Amino acid sequence: MWRFLRIRKDRVILLAAVGLAVCAGLAALGYWYFVSPTKLTVAVGPRDGVEHGLIAAYGEALVERKRDIRLRIVGFDDVKASAEALQRGKVDLAVVRPDVLLPTNSATVAILREEALVVVAPAANKIADFAGLEKKRLGVVSHHDADLPVIGSVLRHYDLASPNLTLVPLDVAGVAEAFSSKRVDALAFVAPPVSREAGEIMRPVLVASAGKVSVIPVDEAEALALKMPALSAATVPVGSLAGRPKLPTEEIKTIAVSYRLMART
C-alpha cells in the first residue's frame, strides 16, 4: 500500500514538473512574441535606385534606435515588378509608382519623392508655352521606361502627338550636340527639380543656349492631374534647376509622378 502511494506521488510530482516546464515554455514564447520586433518584407525596385538606398537607411535607423520593426528588402528590376509583388501578396510593403502600376490591395504609407516633368528651350527659340511646341522637335531624356508614357500623356492633352510634334530620344551626353546642330528645339525630362539628375541634364542646355533658357510651364496642371489621377500638379521652385542664371526665374506649374511606399491592406 505504501509503495503504491509512493509511486503515485512520484507520478504527480513528475506531471507537475512537466506542467511547470510547459507553462514556462509558453510564457517564454509569449514574451518573445510580444517583445521581439515585427519583421516586414519590402519590395523595392530598381535594385540600385534611390529608393533602395533610402529604405535600407531607414531599416538601419530602426535597428540603431531599437524600434520594434525590422525591414527585409527584396530587390526587383523596376517599380512595376515591386508593385506586382505587393499585388500578389508576396510582400508586406512595396515602393511603387502609381502611373506604372497601382496595387488594388494596398494603401499609401508615405510619398518618398516626386519627379517633375520639366520642359526647357533656349530663349532664342521663343517657346513660351506648350502651344509653342507645335511643329517643333522635342528632345526627350528618360531615366525610366515609364517617363516616355508620362510625357506622351501630357503632350496628347495639348494635341501635340505626331505629326504635330516630333519626339527625338536623347541621352544626357547627346543633349548639347542636339541643340547646337538644331536637331531639337526644346527638351523634356522627368526628374526631381533639385537633384543631381536635373543638374546633369540642364548643364548642356545652358551651355548650348549661352545661359539663356526658358522653362515652359504646364498651364493646366491641376486639370490634367484630375484627368489622370496617377499624376499630380506640382511647382518647380525659383532657382531649383540652375543657380547662375537662376532658373526658373519664377515658380512654374507642372505635372509630377510620385514614388510611394505602400502597405498591403
Disulfide bonds with the S-S distance in Angstrom:
none
